[in-house]
Amino acid sequence: PLSWSEELARFLLLWLAMLSSAYAFKIKSHFALQFVIKIVPSKIQKLISVLVPLLVILFLSGFVFYSIKFVLGVKGHLAPALQIPMEIPYSSSIAGSSLMLYYVVKTFINVNGCNLKYKFGARRLGDPCQVVANNQLALKTLDWKPNKNIQDMCRDGWNWQKQKPEGY
């Protein structure tokens, strides 16, 4: 028997599982408890129809974040038999969770009629290589504290965009 074949099979299974899950999000074939939704009043059905995708988006955002953190943590480790960087098999979690998040957000936008215009493109000249949002220095140095939370920012930003779709 080949010493690396079992390891390769495990790594391919990781990629297959993550990409298959993303594809299931794309074609909307994940398991859902429709019978539970159908027995509750219509107001609660509407609440569930908004709340569940938002919770999924929140979960997948965390999944993407911690997948990146985990993959960065295995930098320098090699697979015992294949002698490939462990970032390769574990990157499947980044790819799969990012695709799932993309498909859920895309579906949420389509279902709710949010007409967001976006375009994927190459990095532009002058784009930072890394963006970090941390207000600790401003809090300490300026004795400044934000008076809005992330929900306020998302709501206000979306309302502004709806009122001024062409910008200023």
Secondary structure as GFF3:
##gff-version 3
##sequence-region A 1 168
A	DSSP	alpha_helix	5	26	.	.	.	ID=ss1
A	DSSP	alpha_helix	34	39	.	.	.	ID=ss2
A	DSSP	alpha_helix	42	73	.	.	.	ID=ss3
A	DSSP	alpha_helix	87	111	.	.	.	ID=ss4
A	DSSP	alpha_helix	136	141	.	.	.	ID=ss5
A	DSSP	alpha_helix	150	163	.	.	.	ID=ss6
###
